[in-house]
Amino acid sequence: MAVENQKTFSKDFALPGDLSDGMYVLGLEVLYLNSVATSTVTFDVLKSLDTIYGVAFFKQNFVLFLTFVVVVFVTLAGAYILYQTRNGGKRRG
């Protein structure tokens, strides 16, 4: 058996919309004259890019994040107002 050359390439495939999430195996068999070549590759199917980049986590926790930001802002604004009130609004200088 002799291997003379190797070829690698990428290919995009249209998959059915009802395909379940999960890991799949693509197998290829090439027949040429009296020779046979086989190859396999695994790939994952995900319904949304949200799953890949964690956007789903951000979307689920957006209200919690926004509430936290508002609470911090109100606390800082209240502390600033309290500081100004206790000092009579006067600056040192």
N, C-alpha and C positions, 0 to 999 in steps of 0.2 A: 504494500500500500504506500502510495506517495502522495504528499500534499504539496502542490506547487504554489498556489496562491490562496490568499484569503481575502474576502471582500466583506466589508461592514457598511451598512447603510441604515438610515432611519426611514420609517414610513408611518404616516398618519392613516388611521382607519376610522370610518364611520361605523359606530356601534349602535345596535338597536336601543331605543329609548327605555325599554322595559328591562334592560340587563341589570341584574342585581349587583350591588356593591360587592367587591371581593377581589381575590387574587386569581388570575387566569393564566393558562399556559397556551402559547401559540406554537404549534409545531409545523415545520416545513419539510417537505421532501422534494428534492429536485432530481429528475431523471435526465441523463444526458448520455446518449449512445448506450454503452454497456455499463455506465456508472450510476451510482445513487449517492446523493449527499443529503444529509439530514441536519436540522438545526432546531433548537427550541429556545424560547425566551419567556420569562414570566412578566406579567404586568398587572397593575392594580386598576380597578374601575372604581371611581368615586363620583357621586352624583353632583358634587359642587366643589368649586375651588375653596369655598369657605372651610371645608374640612381640612384641606391641606395647609392653609395659612393661618388657621386659628381664628378666622373672622367670626365664625359661629360663636365662639367663646366671648368675643368682644360684644357681639350683638346681644347675647343673653345677659350680659352684665353692664350694658350701657346705662341703664337707669341707676344702678348702684354707683357706677363711676361718676355720673352726673350729680347725683346726690352728694357724694363725697366732695366734689369740687365746689358745689354751692355752700356746703357746711364750712369748708376751709375758708372760702371767700368771706362769708358772713362773720366768721370768728376773727379773721384778720381785720376786717372793717370795724367790728365792734371794739377790738383792742386798740385800734388807732383812735377811734372816737373817744374812748375812755381815757387814753393817754392825753389827748388834746384837752379834754375837759378838766382833768386833774392839774394840768400845767397851766391852765387859764389861756391856752392858745398862744402862749408866749414862746418865743424861740430864744435860745441862748446866743449870745454873740457879742 
